[in-house]
Amino acid sequence: MNNLDFFKHTTYYPLTHPQKRICYLENIYSNTSLYKIGKPARMKGFIEVTVLIVSFR
């Protein structure tokens, strides 16, 4: 069995509206994290600021 045999028996479903939005935004703003955070997040504890900054690039 090769790796492609799995896909012969896979059922595909249409994308949901949120999935379509992510694909659309990824095509326009590729290589960014623009669409990944939908609302503010509160973080507690020790945060390495340089690592946090790099993660948003």
DANOR-V136578 format. One record per helix or strand of 3 or more residues. SS is the DSSP state (h for helix, s for strand). FROM is the first residue (numbers start at 1). TO is the last residue. If there is no record, write none. Layout:
# DANOR-V136578
((SS FROM TO) (SS FROM TO))
This chain:
# DANOR-V136578
((h 5 8) (h 17 28) (h 49 55))
